[in-house]
């Protein structure tokens, strides 16, 4: 993830503006003085910053807070993200303290997800600025799903007030596209981590909704791609079929094309490899690559065809069509970042390992 410091500062300022005041407002209504002081202390600045910016997400702290707020008795008003009593019809919604605090975190995430919220936030470092999920994913600099490496996840957000063209009387739809945000630790199970910045993984719809959905991951057995490089620990290899020649096996031309997941480097710790493999397995990467075999074959064939010598000869033969080094740019080179190109990981592994 790019721009980590800037993202942390901006996101923390957002949470201090729209999350913390609501929490403190509800805490101030606790009648038991002793318990009120305990809850106030546990939501102190250091712990609050841990909840929002800890890397990895601080599950133990969230659970500790959850246990304490469960001891508070009585009913309290649910609040909107901007601090107003939440209503159902004409009735103000009320609930147990623990439920209200949990909902404050979930509501803050809803506000963060709102592409058109015009509220501006202030930070000592960045001054006045706007912050939401669209701003976040743009600054992350992740353009390919970090789980599967098989789908682009670009962000486009047209201005709400821009003049949209028409086809006859029909307005062209406004473009509002961004990756889904996977809660690595499910917000349904751990609502106090709903807006924790390192719990919000930009990902494709297939990984987040179709595959993972409500599956509970954890920091011990799986890798969070925001700060752990899954694909640096593993390699894809094609299991050689005795019925085909080496070239067919290497390029995936064999109809017996089959992937195996092995250590990227023999020196990698077993624990890291297992975490990476668990993550690849839970998202069913091997199986999901099967329909794309022909596309992967095409990329590999192109890589093999456009050697440096061949690329130079074409450029020399057609100097008016190609500038120096232009053809080399179409290759998925050995050093290309996985975040730039779909299927770059498997192509690199089958070609260069």
C-alpha positions, 0 to 999 in steps of 0.5 A: 500500500502506498502513502501509508503515513498520509492515509493514517493521518487523514483517516485518524483525523476523520475518526476523531471528527466523526467517531470519537465525539459520539463515543464520548457523548454516550459514555458521559451518560453512564450513571455508574461513576466508576464504570464511566471512568473505566470506559473513558480511560479505555477509549483514551487517545492511545487506545483509540489510535490503536483501534484505528491505525494499528498494523496488524489490527488490534483484535485483543484491544477490540475484545477487551473494550467489547467485554468492558462495555458489555458491563454497562447497564441501561438503555441509550440513544443510537446516534447518527454519524453526525451525532444526532439521535437515530430515529425509526419513524418518529421514535428515537432508537434506543438499545443497550450500551454495547449495541449503541457503541458498536453501531457508532463504529458501523455508522462511521464506516457507512459515512466513510463509504459515502461517495458524496459526503461533502463534510470537510475534516481538519488535520494539523498536517494536511489542513482542510480536506475531504476524506472517504472510501474513494479518496482512500482507495485512490491513495492506496495505489492498488490497481489489481486485486491483491488477493487474486491478481486476476481483476483490475480494481480502478477507481473513477468518481465523476463530480456529482454536479458535472454536466452529464450528457444525454442520449435523447431525454436519457441522462448518461449514468454518472460513473462512481466506481471503486473496489470493494473494501474487504473487512479482513476481520469481519465487521459483523463479528468485530464491529469495533474494527469496522473503520480500522484502516488496516482492516479495509482491503481494496479488493474485487467483487469476486474475492470479497462477495462471491468467495470470502463473503462472511468467512472469518479470517485471522492474523495468525493463519492468513496474510493481510495484503495491505502489509504482508506480501502474499505472493512473495512467499509462494510460486506457481509451478505447472505440474509436468505431465509425462504426456506432453513436452517441456515447452507445452507444460511450461506455457500451459499449452498442455490440456493437463495444465495443472498448478502447484503452489510451492515456496518462492524461496527454500529459505522462507519460514514454513510459518510464512509459507503456510499463511500465504498458501492458506490465503491463496487456498481460501480465495480458491485461486488455483481453481479460479485461474482454470477458465483463464488458461488460454489467456495466460498461455497467450501472455506467456507465448508473447513473452517468449516471442518478443525476446530483446533481440527480436524486439530490437530487430523489429524496431530497427526494421520499422523505425517510423512505427516504433521508438527505441524500447517501445516493444519491450514495454508490452512485456510482463517483465520479470520485475513488474509489480503485481499491482500493475497487471493482472495475472502477472504473478503466475506469468512470471512464475511459469516463465522465470522460475 
